[in-house]
Amino acid sequence: MKCVHFFINYYGIAPVEVIYELYKLKVKDTIDEMIAMLWEMPVDIVESCIFPMRSLGLQDWPKDDPIYSSKGLFIHIPILENDEVGYLLDSQMDKDFYIPSVQQIEEICRIGYEESSLAYKKLQTFFMRKLDLPYEQAVSWCLQVWANSYEGESPADVISKMSDADLVFKSEKQINEFLGLLMDAHNNTRMKENRAHKPNELIRRELAGGMPTIVPGSSHAATMLRDAASQLKEMGIPVDLESNADTIATPLYPNGLGGKAVSVEKKIYPNDPCPCGSGKKYKKCCGRK
């Protein structure tokens, strides 16, 4: 069940062989014995099922692709019900599956995030020593940061929630220190779109200066990066504000709702609220690919 829990949160869809890589870290059954056990587990508990490649129309899938399986694909059923398989596979592309250690699986299942990660240790220490929070509250806020990063939300959302909880920074220096820790934690958060890899594990080195290109996932992040673009450029860090955004037409009413609508173009990012008003993120609604 711990392997299934990790799979649901960080893969969503994976070859049975990959699930076995997790399982055999601690249990010495054969892959066929594990498959038999998965078939026996109630679907309403694991919320996942094994599908042969042929049943999904993927029988001709390249054998060297990470998603190919001779045993079948294990799929989290809500992904099928929400028609998110295509989006997820597009996001994960050809990334390899990250295989965690037993400790990482246990830790994420027990606490909800990777507490032993150096970035999160530093963040936890900040909450305890600089903001005088007890251990339990520090862990709770670290979990909030993990969830915020996992969902692709703006770091500003965390600061807003801290303000609502009456957590007060003592100086501008302390705020800047926290922002650095927050970004470091974001880059060390495992994500489903990365097949459980952290962003900093997947950074592509550019030829010019060998620095990673920063790509925003939301309008909030794009605004922050746009404001900091000149400083980042001086540091040799390229920023790409275009490749992850769609341009959509949206009506404006400069003379009030009774006046004539004017169509203008607007950029929308995957984690922005969908303009259709569904309440979902754009990437999980009209922007689904």
FIKOLDO-231963 format. One record per residue (C-alpha): residue number from 1; residue in three letters; x, y, z. Coordinates in pm, 1 decimal, decimal comma. Layout:
! residues N
- NUM ala X Y Z
...
! end
This chain:
! residues 289
- 1 met 0,0 0,0 0,0
- 2 lys 291,6 237,7 63,6
- 3 cys 420,0 169,6 -288,2
- 4 val 70,6 235,0 -425,4
- 5 his 51,1 557,0 -222,9
- 6 phe 380,6 676,2 -370,9
- 7 phe 267,5 572,2 -720,4
- 8 ile -62,1 764,5 -694,4
- 9 asn 105,5 1085,9 -582,6
- 10 tyr 418,3 1080,5 -796,0
- 11 tyr 354,1 868,4 -1106,5
- 12 gly -19,3 842,5 -1176,6
- 13 ile 55,1 602,6 -1460,1
- 14 ala 349,1 362,4 -1470,5
- 15 pro 456,5 22,8 -1605,4
- 16 val 395,4 -260,2 -1361,1
- 17 glu 769,3 -323,2 -1379,5
- 18 val 830,7 18,5 -1218,8
- 19 ile 589,0 -58,8 -935,4
- 20 tyr 787,6 -378,1 -882,7
- 21 glu 1108,7 -172,3 -854,7
- 22 leu 947,6 -1,4 -553,8
- 23 tyr 800,7 -321,1 -411,1
- 24 lys 1116,9 -531,0 -427,0
- 25 leu 1308,0 -273,4 -223,1
- 26 lys 1158,6 -441,6 82,0
- 27 val 967,3 -751,7 -32,3
- 28 lys 1136,2 -1038,8 -217,4
- 29 asp 829,6 -1173,5 -403,8
- 30 thr 847,2 -1220,4 -780,7
- 31 ile 684,7 -965,7 -1009,2
- 32 asp 409,0 -1214,2 -1093,4
- 33 glu 334,7 -1265,2 -723,6
- 34 met 310,4 -888,5 -681,2
- 35 ile 78,2 -860,7 -983,5
- 36 ala -146,2 -1134,6 -840,9
- 37 met -165,3 -943,5 -513,0
- 38 leu -250,8 -617,7 -691,7
- 39 trp -536,8 -790,0 -875,7
- 40 glu -669,9 -918,9 -543,2
- 41 met -667,8 -578,1 -373,5
- 42 pro -1006,0 -397,2 -373,6
- 43 val -1016,7 -123,8 -637,7
- 44 asp -1193,2 113,1 -398,6
- 45 ile -885,8 95,3 -174,1
- 46 val -601,1 121,2 -426,7
- 47 glu -807,1 330,4 -674,8
- 48 ser -582,4 187,7 -946,4
- 49 cys -584,5 -99,4 -1193,0
- 50 ile -357,2 -282,6 -1437,0
- 51 phe -433,6 -227,2 -1805,5
- 52 pro -262,5 -420,9 -2088,6
- 53 met -96,0 -190,7 -2340,5
- 54 arg -322,3 -325,8 -2615,5
- 55 ser -639,7 -233,7 -2427,4
- 56 leu -517,1 128,2 -2425,5
- 57 gly -425,0 126,8 -2793,4
- 58 leu -56,3 148,8 -2701,3
- 59 gln 56,4 -188,4 -2836,6
- 60 asp 288,8 -16,4 -3086,3
- 61 trp 445,6 210,9 -2825,3
- 62 pro 828,4 228,1 -2858,6
- 63 lys 991,3 -32,3 -2636,9
- 64 asp 1265,3 207,4 -2529,7
- 65 asp 1013,0 459,2 -2392,6
- 66 pro 989,8 473,1 -2009,1
- 67 ile 613,7 407,5 -2024,1
- 68 tyr 638,6 85,2 -2226,8
- 69 ser 546,7 -235,5 -2041,8
- 70 ser 518,4 -600,3 -2134,7
- 71 lys 320,3 -666,6 -1815,7
- 72 gly 75,1 -376,5 -1840,2
- 73 leu 33,7 -23,4 -1713,9
- 74 phe -77,6 52,9 -1359,5
- 75 ile -308,1 355,7 -1379,7
- 76 his -467,6 567,6 -1109,0
- 77 ile -834,6 542,0 -1210,5
- 78 pro -932,4 906,7 -1134,7
- 79 ile -681,4 1007,9 -1405,2
- 80 leu -881,9 803,0 -1654,5
- 81 glu -1214,4 933,8 -1525,3
- 82 asn -1094,7 1295,3 -1555,0
- 83 asp -942,8 1230,1 -1897,8
- 84 glu -601,8 1344,5 -1774,7
- 85 val -388,7 1061,9 -1916,1
- 86 gly -291,7 1260,1 -2226,2
- 87 tyr -200,8 1570,8 -2025,5
- 88 leu 2,3 1369,9 -1775,6
- 89 leu 196,3 1181,0 -2041,7
- 90 asp 265,2 1507,8 -2225,8
- 91 ser 394,4 1662,2 -1902,6
- 92 gln 607,9 1362,6 -1812,7
- 93 met 730,0 1318,6 -2172,1
- 94 asp 1036,6 1093,7 -2185,2
- 95 lys 1147,6 1148,6 -1824,2
- 96 asp 1270,7 838,2 -1646,8
- 97 phe 1088,4 716,6 -1337,1
- 98 tyr 1254,5 816,3 -1013,2
- 99 ile 1292,2 514,0 -785,8
- 100 pro 1294,2 627,1 -421,5
- 101 ser 1461,5 454,1 -130,7
- 102 val 1267,3 264,4 134,1
- 103 gln 1329,9 556,6 370,3
- 104 gln 1183,8 806,2 122,9
- 105 ile 870,7 596,6 69,2
- 106 glu 823,2 552,3 444,1
- 107 glu 886,8 920,5 511,5
- 108 ile 646,3 1051,8 247,8
- 109 cys 374,1 809,4 357,6
- 110 arg 421,5 892,6 725,5
- 111 ile 475,9 1268,9 717,6
- 112 gly 351,2 1373,5 372,9
- 113 tyr 678,9 1518,0 247,0
- 114 glu 1051,4 1439,2 238,7
- 115 glu 1158,1 1570,8 578,2
- 116 ser 1514,6 1440,3 540,2
- 117 ser 1575,2 1655,5 229,5
- 118 leu 1843,0 1912,9 311,9
- 119 ala 1628,8 2194,9 168,5
- 120 tyr 1335,2 2099,6 392,1
- 121 lys 1560,8 2049,3 695,4
- 122 lys 1681,1 2408,2 652,8
- 123 leu 1324,0 2530,9 610,0
- 124 gln 1210,2 2343,0 920,3
- 125 thr 1500,7 2487,6 1119,5
- 126 phe 1402,3 2838,9 1004,3
- 127 phe 1045,0 2792,4 1124,6
- 128 met 1164,5 2664,5 1461,7
- 129 arg 1458,0 2896,7 1532,8
- 130 lys 1364,9 3217,2 1352,8
- 131 leu 985,4 3211,7 1390,4
- 132 asp 986,0 3027,8 1726,5
- 133 leu 746,1 2754,7 1615,5
- 134 pro 727,6 2416,2 1790,7
- 135 tyr 833,9 2110,2 1591,3
- 136 glu 477,7 2003,9 1504,9
- 137 gln 390,1 2344,5 1358,2
- 138 ala 721,9 2364,7 1170,7
- 139 val 648,9 2026,4 1010,8
- 140 ser 295,6 2140,9 927,0
- 141 trp 427,9 2450,4 747,1
- 142 cys 691,3 2246,5 562,6
- 143 leu 410,7 2019,4 446,1
- 144 gln 220,6 2329,3 330,5
- 145 val 524,2 2440,6 128,2
- 146 trp 560,1 2091,1 -21,8
- 147 ala 192,3 2083,2 -121,2
- 148 asn 212,9 2435,6 -262,1
- 149 ser 513,1 2344,5 -477,4
- 150 tyr 366,1 2007,1 -577,3
- 151 glu 50,8 2180,7 -703,0
- 152 gly 253,8 2440,8 -893,4
- 153 glu 113,5 2731,3 -694,6
- 154 ser 287,0 3065,8 -647,0
- 155 pro 522,0 3093,1 -345,8
- 156 ala 329,7 3411,5 -265,1
- 157 asp 37,7 3187,7 -160,8
- 158 val 247,0 3042,3 122,2
- 159 ile 343,0 3387,7 246,7
- 160 ser -22,5 3493,9 231,7
- 161 lys -126,2 3192,8 442,2
- 162 met 150,2 3268,2 690,4
- 163 ser 19,5 3622,8 719,0
- 164 asp -333,6 3491,6 777,8
- 165 ala -191,1 3274,5 1056,7
- 166 asp -26,6 3581,5 1214,8
- 167 leu 328,3 3460,9 1150,3
- 168 val 536,9 3777,5 1148,2
- 169 phe 887,0 3822,8 1007,9
- 170 lys 1117,9 4025,6 1231,1
- 171 ser 1312,1 4202,2 957,0
- 172 glu 1354,0 4243,0 583,1
- 173 lys 1668,8 4030,4 605,4
- 174 gln 1463,2 3750,0 758,1
- 175 ile 1206,5 3776,5 477,3
- 176 asn 1479,9 3749,9 214,5
- 177 glu 1628,3 3450,6 394,0
- 178 phe 1289,4 3281,9 397,4
- 179 leu 1230,4 3352,1 26,3
- 180 gly 1560,5 3183,8 -54,7
- 181 leu 1467,2 2880,2 154,0
- 182 leu 1122,0 2874,8 -6,0
- 183 met 1262,4 2865,9 -359,9
- 184 asp 1517,1 2601,7 -259,5
- 185 ala 1236,9 2389,6 -114,1
- 186 his 1032,8 2433,9 -433,7
- 187 asn 1324,4 2307,0 -640,5
- 188 asn 1355,2 2007,1 -408,6
- 189 thr 991,0 1896,7 -418,3
- 190 arg 905,2 1573,8 -598,3
- 191 met 635,3 1621,7 -861,7
- 192 lys 403,5 1393,5 -1056,1
- 193 glu 473,8 1581,8 -1380,6
- 194 asn 841,3 1486,1 -1332,2
- 195 arg 775,4 1119,8 -1248,4
- 196 ala 881,6 1190,5 -889,6
- 197 his 1195,3 1383,1 -980,6
- 198 lys 1267,9 1717,2 -817,9
- 199 pro 1297,7 2017,2 -1053,4
- 200 asn 1664,4 2057,5 -966,4
- 201 glu 1725,3 1695,9 -1071,3
- 202 leu 1591,7 1772,2 -1418,2
- 203 ile 1754,3 2108,4 -1484,4
- 204 arg 1875,3 2126,5 -1841,7
- 205 arg 2210,8 2294,4 -1874,1
- 206 glu 2220,5 2555,5 -2145,5
- 207 leu 2530,0 2599,0 -2359,8
- 208 ala 2560,8 2967,7 -2271,5
- 209 gly 2696,6 2982,2 -1918,1
- 210 gly 2563,3 2637,5 -1831,3
- 211 met 2272,2 2789,8 -1639,0
- 212 pro 1917,3 2647,4 -1629,6
- 213 thr 1633,6 2820,4 -1811,0
- 214 ile 1355,4 2921,8 -1570,5
- 215 val 1003,6 2859,4 -1705,3
- 216 pro 701,6 2990,8 -1506,2
- 217 gly 394,6 2776,7 -1443,2
- 218 ser 152,3 3053,9 -1351,7
- 219 ser 84,5 3422,2 -1415,7
- 220 his 197,4 3499,6 -1059,1
- 221 ala 532,0 3332,1 -1123,0
- 222 ala 561,3 3500,9 -1464,9
- 223 thr 506,0 3844,1 -1308,1
- 224 met 771,1 3777,4 -1043,8
- 225 leu 1018,3 3655,0 -1306,3
- 226 arg 941,3 3947,3 -1537,4
- 227 asp 1017,6 4191,6 -1254,8
- 228 ala 1342,2 4010,4 -1177,4
- 229 ala 1441,3 3944,7 -1541,0
- 230 ser 1712,2 4210,5 -1557,7
- 231 gln 1880,4 4088,9 -1238,2
- 232 leu 1858,7 3727,6 -1351,8
- 233 lys 2004,4 3821,0 -1689,3
- 234 glu 2299,5 3987,9 -1517,0
- 235 met 2352,0 3662,9 -1325,6
- 236 gly 2351,0 3469,5 -1653,1
- 237 ile 2022,0 3289,6 -1578,9
- 238 pro 1791,3 3277,3 -1884,2
- 239 val 1414,9 3318,1 -1838,0
- 240 asp 1155,0 3184,2 -2083,9
- 241 leu 815,7 3352,6 -2032,8
- 242 glu 662,2 3226,8 -2356,1
- 243 ser 700,6 2851,7 -2414,7
- 244 asn 478,9 2740,7 -2125,6
- 245 ala 196,5 2987,0 -2197,2
- 246 asp -102,4 2985,0 -2431,9
- 247 thr -236,0 3302,9 -2587,2
- 248 ile -614,4 3330,9 -2569,6
- 249 ala -862,9 3598,1 -2676,1
- 250 thr -1061,5 3751,2 -2393,6
- 251 pro -1325,5 4028,8 -2405,0
- 252 leu -1282,6 4361,0 -2224,5
- 253 tyr -1553,5 4622,9 -2171,0
- 254 pro -1371,7 4961,2 -2156,5
- 255 asn -1703,7 5148,4 -2153,6
- 256 gly -1882,0 4925,1 -1902,6
- 257 leu -2079,2 4604,1 -1949,1
- 258 gly -2335,2 4787,2 -2162,6
- 259 gly -2068,7 4905,2 -2403,9
- 260 lys -1901,5 4729,3 -2692,8
- 261 ala -1668,8 4443,1 -2608,0
- 262 val -1309,2 4465,4 -2726,5
- 263 ser -1118,3 4143,8 -2786,4
- 264 val -764,5 4142,7 -2646,7
- 265 glu -501,1 3869,7 -2627,3
- 266 lys -396,5 3739,7 -2290,1
- 267 lys -132,8 3488,1 -2185,7
- 268 ile -247,6 3206,0 -1963,2
- 269 tyr -23,9 2955,4 -1788,2
- 270 pro -95,5 2590,4 -1688,8
- 271 asn -157,9 2664,0 -1320,1
- 272 asp -379,6 2970,6 -1375,5
- 273 pro -754,7 2942,4 -1306,7
- 274 cys -931,4 2839,1 -1626,7
- 275 pro -1102,0 3139,8 -1790,4
- 276 cys -1415,9 2932,2 -1854,2
- 277 gly -1504,2 2971,6 -1484,9
- 278 ser -1497,3 2600,2 -1398,5
- 279 gly -1281,8 2661,8 -1093,1
- 280 lys -1019,0 2417,9 -1221,7
- 281 lys -665,8 2496,6 -1325,8
- 282 tyr -626,3 2576,5 -1695,9
- 283 lys -404,6 2269,4 -1747,8
- 284 lys -680,2 2042,6 -1612,7
- 285 cys -963,3 2207,5 -1804,1
- 286 cys -964,7 2396,2 -2135,5
- 287 gly -585,0 2381,3 -2158,2
- 288 arg -572,5 2002,4 -2133,9
- 289 lys -366,8 1857,2 -2418,3
! end
